[in-house]
Amino acid sequence: MKTFMKTALMSSAVIGFAAPAFAQSLGCADINGFSSSLVQVRVSQQLTGNPLAEGEVITLTSTSVTSSQVVGTPVWAFADTSTASGFGSGAFSPTFPSSNTPISETVTVPTGGIGAFGLTEFGPWVTDLNDVTITCVLAAPPITAAAFDLAEISTTHQNQSLRFALDRNIRGRIADVSSSEPLVTRSNLFMSTDGMNQGTTSINAWVTVSGRAFFDGYDGYSTDVIAGADWLVGNSSVIGVMAGAGMTDLEDSTISKAETSSYLVGVYGGHGFSSNVQVDGYLAYSGVDYDVSTTSFDTDRWLAGLAISDQVAIASGTLEHRARFFGSWEDFPSGVAGIPGGTTEQYRFSVGVRHEWNAMLPGTYMRPWASLDLEYGRQEDTNNLQSDFVAPRLGVGLSGKVGSGNLSASLDVGRTTSEVLDSGLEVSYNLMF
């Protein structure tokens, strides 16, 4: 199943301006790549005054470490120099002896992080480190990285599914537009009772099924099923309720299993300010069950979205302008092995255009369309480590009347996270019954 979905849905990669999945602290960035022919330690020597985060890994190499005043056994250590006030003060590593041979020492920043970084000696030994280089990286445990990446990917697809359903449903309910279908960027099936009893009822029910493949940083897929019902308020507003379920399955070389299953309940609404301008939004709660490696746990996730769009008739067809925002907040429990408790945050903002041509394909009622959106995404995990990216999302497709409903097919490619690409092949049918 995974191989089929990956083969069917992958198309091409989009190059975005991406940050690492877990960003360095300021102090770690300061010392990463540090190089000096001589570092002199007199009681202590600070190398950066900026803080370093828990879990960051520091490696120091030197061709030799000498002490010019040898009394006993000279030793030195890595230290939090924000608290240093004497020999050995602030040390958070084992002690290392002076050596006339090359050394390479690696330590991990302890729980809670440190306020500044440097070296300390444990006596008046006048310690010199020769030809020093330092690297600093964040080596998050695989289970931690996988859990937070899984949260970001599954949340993004969940929000995309909600946005797709509302774009399709609300515009058709409150806007008088010539274009039969708004943008669709995932594999889906959409059905609606809108038009079933036109003129006699203001109630509409719908269901959407969506799927997406992920690749590059992770391989995997995500699926969601969402259903809803809404009511017209006057001739230009809609309010509704919705419920759904979904799953995400990812794989990479560092983790044996990374899966989620979820349920969702929420409310939504929209208003048409004219026949061509629409504002809509939603608020939803999702309970999420995680299986990461051998660890299982549950989280609470809140999602919110807001969008505004208009459609303008031009000589060649219909041009839609749109701006979209969504945010999510997810509470991770404390006490789960390898995963810090707290609240993760994720935000995404996009602006874009979609053009649908007036000309139909010969012998059909299908019109071609193309879209381009520029997306900015940002995530912050429970360690307060952030990642963000800017990337385009490209889409092409066909939409139009087939039988008693509307058929739409699309292919799109974009970026889900700073290190994960996604692509979707969409075939959908909007059935009026």
Backbone torsions as a table, in degrees:
resi	resn	phi	psi	omega
1	MET	NA	-47.4	-179.5
2	LYS	-63.0	-42.3	-180.0
3	THR	-63.4	-41.2	179.6
4	PHE	-62.7	-46.9	-177.7
5	MET	-64.3	-41.0	179.7
6	LYS	-62.8	-43.9	-179.6
7	THR	-65.1	-40.6	-176.5
8	ALA	-73.6	-33.0	-169.5
9	LEU	-100.5	-23.5	-179.0
10	MET	-72.5	137.2	175.2
11	SER	-129.1	-72.7	-179.1
12	SER	-148.7	158.4	-176.4
13	ALA	-87.5	148.6	173.7
14	VAL	-110.9	129.3	179.6
15	ILE	-89.1	116.8	179.0
16	GLY	-110.4	171.3	176.4
17	PHE	-94.1	94.2	-166.4
18	ALA	-108.7	145.0	171.5
19	ALA	-97.8	162.3	177.4
20	PRO	-59.1	154.5	-178.0
21	ALA	-60.9	-33.0	175.6
22	PHE	-129.1	111.5	-170.9
23	ALA	-75.6	149.2	176.3
24	GLN	-69.6	152.6	168.5
25	SER	-71.6	166.8	178.9
26	LEU	-61.9	-41.8	-179.5
27	GLY	-65.7	-40.4	178.6
28	CYS	-63.5	-42.5	177.9
29	ALA	-63.2	-36.6	-179.7
30	ASP	-60.3	-46.1	-172.6
31	ILE	-92.6	-13.2	178.8
32	ASN	-66.7	119.8	-176.2
33	GLY	90.3	5.2	178.6
34	PHE	-59.9	138.8	178.2
35	SER	-147.2	133.2	178.7
36	SER	-154.0	143.0	178.3
37	SER	-72.5	-20.1	-178.9
38	LEU	-155.9	126.8	171.3
39	VAL	-117.9	117.6	-178.8
40	GLN	-98.9	128.0	179.0
41	VAL	-111.1	112.0	177.1
42	ARG	-119.4	94.7	-168.5
43	VAL	73.0	-64.5	174.0
44	SER	-150.8	158.8	177.5
45	GLN	-138.7	113.9	-180.0
46	GLN	-82.2	135.3	179.6
47	LEU	-108.6	-22.3	169.7
48	THR	-153.4	140.5	177.1
49	GLY	-91.9	0.4	179.4
50	ASN	-90.7	153.4	-177.3
51	PRO	-74.2	155.6	173.7
52	LEU	-117.3	146.3	-175.2
53	ALA	-91.1	152.2	174.2
54	GLU	-52.0	135.2	176.2
55	GLY	93.0	-13.4	178.0
56	GLU	-70.9	142.5	-171.9
57	VAL	-110.5	123.6	-177.6
58	ILE	-109.4	129.6	175.7
59	THR	-123.3	125.8	178.9
60	LEU	-116.9	130.8	174.2
61	THR	-120.1	149.8	179.7
62	SER	-153.5	145.9	178.8
63	THR	-72.9	-26.4	176.8
64	SER	-170.7	155.6	176.0
65	VAL	-125.8	120.1	-176.1
66	THR	-118.9	153.3	175.4
67	SER	-130.1	122.8	-174.9
68	SER	-85.6	-14.9	178.0
69	GLN	-124.1	84.8	-174.1
70	VAL	-85.7	114.4	173.1
71	VAL	-132.5	114.3	-174.0
72	GLY	74.0	-136.4	-178.3
73	THR	-117.4	102.6	-179.2
74	PRO	-64.6	132.5	176.3
75	VAL	-138.4	158.4	178.8
76	TRP	-141.8	171.9	-176.9
77	ALA	-157.6	163.7	169.5
78	PHE	-74.8	143.8	-173.3
79	ALA	-142.8	151.8	167.2
80	ASP	-84.2	98.3	-173.4
81	THR	-78.4	-2.9	173.9
82	SER	-70.9	-18.0	179.8
83	THR	-113.6	2.1	-174.0
84	ALA	-68.0	132.0	176.5
85	SER	-144.0	4.1	180.0
86	GLY	-172.9	-177.1	-179.9
87	PHE	-58.3	126.7	176.8
88	GLY	77.0	0.7	-177.0
89	SER	-69.3	135.8	177.4
90	GLY	78.9	4.8	-178.2
91	ALA	-62.8	133.2	177.0
92	PHE	-125.1	10.3	179.3
93	SER	-123.1	169.0	168.6
94	PRO	-61.0	162.4	174.9
95	THR	-85.0	147.8	-179.0
96	PHE	-123.5	135.8	-178.8
97	PRO	-79.0	157.3	169.9
98	SER	-61.9	148.6	-175.1
99	SER	-151.5	137.2	176.3
100	ASN	-88.8	8.4	178.2
101	THR	-116.7	160.0	-179.9
102	PRO	-59.6	144.5	179.8
103	ILE	-128.3	158.2	171.2
104	SER	-147.2	113.8	-176.7
105	GLU	-120.6	136.9	-178.2
106	THR	-126.7	133.3	177.4
107	VAL	-136.2	159.3	176.7
108	THR	-111.6	133.7	179.0
109	VAL	-61.3	129.8	-172.5
110	PRO	-72.8	172.3	179.2
111	THR	-52.6	132.2	-179.2
112	GLY	91.6	-11.6	-179.8
113	GLY	75.4	-178.3	178.4
114	ILE	-131.6	154.6	-175.8
115	GLY	-81.7	-23.9	179.2
116	ALA	-163.6	165.9	-175.4
117	PHE	-131.8	141.4	174.5
118	GLY	-171.4	-159.6	-178.7
119	LEU	-123.9	152.0	177.2
120	THR	-136.9	148.1	172.8
121	GLU	-108.0	159.0	-173.9
122	PHE	-103.7	15.8	177.0
123	GLY	-173.3	171.7	-176.5
124	PRO	-78.4	63.8	-170.6
125	TRP	-101.6	-3.4	179.7
126	VAL	53.0	70.3	-173.3
127	THR	-86.2	129.0	177.4
128	ASP	-121.3	130.4	174.1
129	LEU	-108.2	126.2	-174.2
130	ASN	-102.3	140.9	177.1
131	ASP	49.2	66.2	-173.7
132	VAL	-93.6	137.3	167.6
133	THR	-130.1	146.5	-178.9
134	ILE	-134.9	137.2	170.0
135	THR	-122.3	152.9	177.9
136	CYS	-143.7	123.4	179.4
137	VAL	-138.9	160.2	173.5
138	LEU	-95.0	116.4	177.2
139	ALA	-107.5	77.7	179.1
140	ALA	-64.8	138.8	175.5
141	PRO	-54.5	142.1	-177.9
142	PRO	-51.7	-37.6	-178.6
143	ILE	-67.6	-35.8	178.6
144	THR	-67.5	-49.8	-179.9
145	ALA	-60.1	-44.0	-177.9
146	ALA	-64.5	-41.1	-179.0
147	ALA	-64.0	-45.7	-178.7
148	PHE	-70.9	-38.4	176.0
149	ASP	-64.6	-40.7	178.5
150	LEU	-62.4	-41.0	177.8
151	ALA	-62.0	-44.8	-178.4
152	GLU	-64.6	-43.7	-176.9
153	ILE	-69.2	-46.7	-178.0
154	SER	-67.2	-36.0	178.3
155	THR	-66.3	-42.1	179.3
156	THR	-59.9	-45.9	-179.7
157	HIS	-66.6	-37.4	178.7
158	GLN	-61.5	-44.6	177.5
159	ASN	-66.2	-38.5	177.1
160	GLN	-62.2	-39.3	179.0
161	SER	-64.6	-42.2	177.6
162	LEU	-64.0	-43.9	-178.8
163	ARG	-63.8	-43.0	177.8
164	PHE	-58.5	-47.6	-178.0
165	ALA	-62.2	-42.3	-177.5
166	LEU	-73.8	-40.0	175.9
167	ASP	-54.3	-48.0	-175.7
168	ARG	-69.4	-43.9	-171.6
169	ASN	-79.4	-49.2	-171.2
170	ILE	-70.2	-43.4	-179.9
171	ARG	-60.8	-39.9	177.8
172	GLY	-65.5	-25.2	-178.0
173	ARG	-83.9	-37.3	-170.2
174	ILE	-119.7	-3.6	-177.1
175	ALA	-117.3	141.1	176.6
176	ASP	-100.7	90.3	-174.8
177	VAL	-124.8	154.4	-179.7
178	SER	-80.7	-27.8	-178.8
179	SER	-71.3	129.5	-175.3
180	SER	-77.6	-25.1	-175.1
181	GLU	-142.2	136.0	170.4
182	PRO	-79.7	-177.6	-177.2
183	LEU	-59.7	135.9	173.5
184	VAL	-127.6	127.7	-175.4
185	THR	-130.2	39.7	175.6
186	ARG	-164.2	162.6	176.7
187	SER	-68.0	128.7	-175.5
188	ASN	-160.9	163.6	169.4
189	LEU	-130.4	129.8	-179.2
190	PHE	-126.2	131.2	175.6
191	MET	-133.1	144.3	-177.4
192	SER	-143.8	148.6	174.2
193	THR	-90.6	4.0	178.8
194	ASP	-58.0	127.7	-178.0
195	GLY	94.3	-6.4	-179.2
196	MET	-62.5	-42.5	178.2
197	ASN	-133.7	54.4	-176.4
198	GLN	-56.6	135.2	179.1
199	GLY	88.8	-12.2	-178.4
200	THR	-120.7	-11.9	-178.8
201	THR	-146.5	152.3	177.8
202	SER	-113.0	14.4	-178.0
203	ILE	-103.1	136.8	179.5
204	ASN	-134.7	138.0	176.0
205	ALA	-120.5	146.7	-177.5
206	TRP	-148.4	160.5	174.1
207	VAL	-144.1	141.4	177.2
208	THR	-134.2	140.5	176.0
209	VAL	-121.5	126.2	-176.0
210	SER	-133.2	151.4	178.8
211	GLY	-145.5	151.8	-177.6
212	ARG	-150.4	142.5	176.8
213	ALA	-102.9	144.6	179.8
214	PHE	-121.2	147.1	-178.9
215	PHE	-156.7	177.0	-175.2
216	ASP	82.3	-92.5	-179.5
217	GLY	-63.8	-39.5	174.7
218	TYR	-135.7	157.5	168.0
219	ASP	-109.7	138.4	177.9
220	GLY	164.6	-168.2	-178.2
221	TYR	-150.6	165.3	177.8
222	SER	-142.3	141.0	177.0
223	THR	-133.3	147.7	177.0
224	ASP	-141.1	143.7	171.6
225	VAL	-123.0	122.7	-178.1
226	ILE	-132.7	134.4	178.0
227	ALA	-128.4	152.3	-179.2
228	GLY	-155.9	169.6	174.8
229	ALA	-141.0	142.0	-179.1
230	ASP	-141.0	164.6	-176.9
231	TRP	-127.7	137.8	174.1
232	LEU	-75.3	136.3	173.8
233	VAL	-115.7	106.0	-170.6
234	GLY	69.9	-146.7	179.8
235	ASN	-107.9	-1.0	-170.9
236	SER	-134.0	6.3	-179.7
237	SER	-132.2	152.8	179.2
238	VAL	-136.2	138.0	169.1
239	ILE	-128.4	146.6	-175.7
240	GLY	-157.3	170.7	175.9
241	VAL	-125.6	156.1	-177.8
242	MET	-150.6	158.5	176.3
243	ALA	-148.2	154.3	-177.8
244	GLY	-165.6	178.6	177.7
245	ALA	-148.4	155.7	-178.8
246	GLY	-161.0	172.1	176.8
247	MET	-150.7	153.4	175.6
248	THR	-135.4	139.4	-179.1
249	ASP	-135.9	118.1	-178.1
250	LEU	-124.2	155.5	176.1
251	GLU	-140.2	143.8	165.9
252	ASP	-154.3	-177.9	-172.2
253	SER	-77.1	-11.5	-173.1
254	THR	-100.8	-9.6	-173.2
255	ILE	-139.7	141.4	-176.5
256	SER	-79.7	-29.3	-177.7
257	LYS	-155.5	137.1	175.0
258	ALA	-146.3	100.9	-174.4
259	GLU	-136.3	150.2	169.7
260	THR	-131.9	151.8	165.2
261	SER	-132.4	145.8	-171.9
262	SER	-149.0	158.6	167.4
263	TYR	-125.3	160.2	-173.6
264	LEU	-145.8	140.9	170.2
265	VAL	-135.9	146.9	-178.2
266	GLY	-170.3	177.8	176.7
267	VAL	-127.0	156.8	178.6
268	TYR	-150.6	166.9	178.3
269	GLY	-164.4	163.7	178.8
270	GLY	-155.6	158.1	178.9
271	HIS	-142.5	136.0	175.8
272	GLY	-100.9	115.5	-179.2
273	PHE	-78.7	-22.8	173.2
274	SER	-154.3	-173.9	179.4
275	SER	-68.6	-12.5	-175.0
276	ASN	-121.5	-10.8	-175.9
277	VAL	-113.0	131.3	-176.0
278	GLN	-135.7	137.8	170.5
279	VAL	-122.9	132.8	177.9
280	ASP	-146.9	162.9	-179.3
281	GLY	-161.0	171.7	179.6
282	TYR	-151.1	159.0	173.3
283	LEU	-138.9	128.3	-174.9
284	ALA	-142.7	153.0	172.5
285	TYR	-115.3	139.9	178.6
286	SER	-133.8	129.6	170.4
287	GLY	-94.3	126.6	-171.5
288	VAL	-121.1	132.1	175.8
289	ASP	-107.4	124.4	-178.1
290	TYR	-107.0	140.9	166.9
291	ASP	-128.3	104.1	-177.7
292	VAL	-122.3	114.4	-174.2
293	SER	57.3	-119.6	178.8
294	THR	-103.1	10.8	-175.9
295	THR	-107.1	135.1	177.0
296	SER	-125.0	140.8	177.9
297	PHE	-162.2	165.9	-179.0
298	ASP	-117.2	149.6	176.6
299	THR	-133.5	163.6	172.6
300	ASP	-110.3	128.8	-176.5
301	ARG	-126.0	132.6	173.7
302	TRP	-112.9	139.1	-178.2
303	LEU	-130.6	141.9	177.3
304	ALA	-143.7	144.5	179.6
305	GLY	-144.8	153.2	178.8
306	LEU	-146.2	139.8	-179.3
307	ALA	-146.9	150.5	172.4
308	ILE	-135.3	139.0	-179.2
309	SER	-148.9	157.5	171.4
310	ASP	-139.8	164.0	176.9
311	GLN	-131.0	133.6	-176.4
312	VAL	-125.7	130.9	176.2
313	ALA	-79.3	126.9	175.6
314	ILE	-124.2	174.6	-173.5
315	ALA	-58.2	-38.9	-174.9
316	SER	-87.3	-15.1	-178.0
317	GLY	164.5	-135.9	-178.2
318	THR	-121.6	130.6	179.5
319	LEU	-112.7	125.0	178.0
320	GLU	-109.4	131.1	171.9
321	HIS	-107.2	143.1	-177.6
322	ARG	-152.2	150.9	173.0
323	ALA	-134.6	134.4	-174.4
324	ARG	-135.5	146.4	176.4
325	PHE	-139.6	139.2	165.7
326	PHE	-142.7	153.1	176.7
327	GLY	-137.0	154.7	175.5
328	SER	-144.1	150.3	-179.4
329	TRP	-136.4	123.1	-173.8
330	GLU	-127.8	127.8	-177.4
331	ASP	-95.2	112.4	176.0
332	PHE	-91.1	133.4	-178.5
333	PRO	-71.1	152.6	173.5
334	SER	-84.5	158.9	177.3
335	GLY	88.7	3.3	176.2
336	VAL	-88.5	126.6	-174.2
337	ALA	-57.7	124.6	174.6
338	GLY	82.4	-3.1	-177.1
339	ILE	-127.8	111.6	-179.2
340	PRO	-65.7	137.7	177.0
341	GLY	-75.5	160.8	179.6
342	GLY	138.3	-167.8	-176.1
343	THR	-112.5	126.4	172.2
344	THR	-92.8	151.1	178.9
345	GLU	-127.8	142.8	177.9
346	GLN	-141.9	135.7	-179.6
347	TYR	-135.5	147.9	174.2
348	ARG	-146.5	135.3	177.6
349	PHE	-129.5	138.5	179.6
350	SER	-143.1	150.2	171.8
351	VAL	-131.4	145.5	-177.8
352	GLY	-170.1	179.1	179.2
353	VAL	-135.9	154.2	175.4
354	ARG	-138.6	131.3	179.9
355	HIS	-118.6	127.8	174.4
356	GLU	-116.0	126.6	-176.6
357	TRP	-78.1	148.9	175.4
358	ASN	-70.5	-37.6	-175.1
359	ALA	-66.0	129.2	178.1
360	MET	-91.4	155.0	173.5
361	LEU	-64.3	142.2	-177.6
362	PRO	-53.8	131.6	176.2
363	GLY	77.4	7.7	-179.0
364	THR	-136.1	173.8	170.8
365	TYR	-104.7	20.1	-175.9
366	MET	-90.6	130.5	176.8
367	ARG	-110.1	136.9	175.7
368	PRO	-78.6	153.0	175.2
369	TRP	-145.1	161.5	176.1
370	ALA	-143.3	149.2	-178.3
371	SER	-139.9	154.9	175.3
372	LEU	-144.9	123.5	175.8
373	ASP	-125.6	145.7	172.9
374	LEU	-108.2	122.2	-173.8
375	GLU	-114.3	138.8	170.2
376	TYR	-117.1	125.5	179.1
377	GLY	-122.4	146.3	-179.1
378	ARG	-146.3	137.4	176.4
379	GLN	-134.0	145.3	173.1
380	GLU	-131.0	126.5	-177.3
381	ASP	-92.8	-173.2	-175.8
382	THR	-74.7	-9.6	172.0
383	ASN	-90.0	5.3	-175.5
384	ASN	64.5	22.2	174.8
385	LEU	-90.3	138.2	-170.8
386	GLN	-117.7	151.9	169.5
387	SER	-139.6	148.6	176.8
388	ASP	-151.6	167.2	-179.6
389	PHE	-159.6	159.4	170.0
390	VAL	-128.7	129.8	-177.6
391	ALA	-156.5	150.9	174.9
392	PRO	-82.3	158.2	168.9
393	ARG	-125.8	123.8	-176.8
394	LEU	-109.0	140.0	178.3
395	GLY	-143.0	144.5	173.1
396	VAL	-137.9	154.4	179.8
397	GLY	-178.6	-173.1	178.2
398	LEU	-133.5	145.7	174.9
399	SER	-151.7	148.4	178.4
400	GLY	167.1	-178.7	-174.7
401	LYS	-80.6	130.7	174.3
402	VAL	-137.2	118.2	-177.0
403	GLY	64.3	-131.2	-178.5
404	SER	-93.7	5.9	-178.8
405	GLY	-137.7	-164.9	-179.2
406	ASN	-117.8	131.8	178.3
407	LEU	-105.5	138.6	176.5
408	SER	-137.0	138.5	176.2
409	ALA	-134.8	136.1	-177.8
410	SER	-147.9	156.2	173.4
411	LEU	-129.9	127.1	179.2
412	ASP	-139.6	161.4	178.4
413	VAL	-145.6	141.5	-178.2
414	GLY	-165.6	-161.3	-176.9
415	ARG	-123.0	131.8	178.6
416	THR	-90.9	-41.9	177.1
417	THR	-137.3	-178.2	-179.4
418	SER	-64.9	-17.3	-177.9
419	GLU	-128.0	6.1	-175.9
420	VAL	-128.3	126.7	175.9
421	LEU	-96.9	158.1	175.9
422	ASP	-142.2	156.4	178.9
423	SER	-148.5	147.0	-176.6
424	GLY	-138.4	136.9	170.4
425	LEU	-108.1	120.3	-172.9
426	GLU	-115.5	132.9	170.3
427	VAL	-135.0	119.7	-175.5
428	SER	-136.4	158.1	179.0
429	TYR	-138.7	120.5	179.0
430	ASN	-97.2	105.4	-171.8
431	LEU	-98.8	124.1	174.2
432	MET	-92.8	117.1	-179.9
433	PHE	-144.2	NA	NA
